Amino acid sequence: QVQLVESGGGLVQTGGSLRLSCTASGFTFATTAMKWYRQAPGKEREFVAHITGILNNTYYGGSVKGRFTISRDNTKNTVYLQMNDLKPEDTAVYYCSANGVDYWGQGTQVTVSS
C-alpha cells in the first residue's frame, strides 16, 4: 500500500526557512523520481521541485529556483524540501508525489507572514 506522509510545515515570517519532509512506503523509493508540488487557496496545483531516482538530478519551478533545495535520503525513504528566504506568496499546502504512482498524501501547510 502506497503512502506518502508530508511533515515540517508551519508558520514563518518573511525571509525565514522551513524544511519539509516526505516519508514514502509501498514502492521502490530509491529508483523513483520524487516531486514537490504546492497549492494555494483558489489556485491550481503548482510544480515546485523534482529529484530523479538514480542520479539525483534536480529541477525547480521558476518561482522557487535559488531559494528551495530538494534532496533525498534513500536509507530513510524520505525526500526533503529545504525552503529559504520564504515569501508570503510561498504560502500553500505542499505535497510530495512519486513518479508513476497515482497517490497524493495529505500535504503540509506552509504559511509565510509578511
Secondary structure, 3 states (H helix, E strand, C coil): CCEEEEECCEEEECCCCEEEEEEEECCCHHHCCEEEEEECCCCCCEEEEEECCCCCCEEECCCCCCCEEEEEECCCCEEEEEECCCCHHHCEEEEEEECCCCCCCCCEEEEEEC
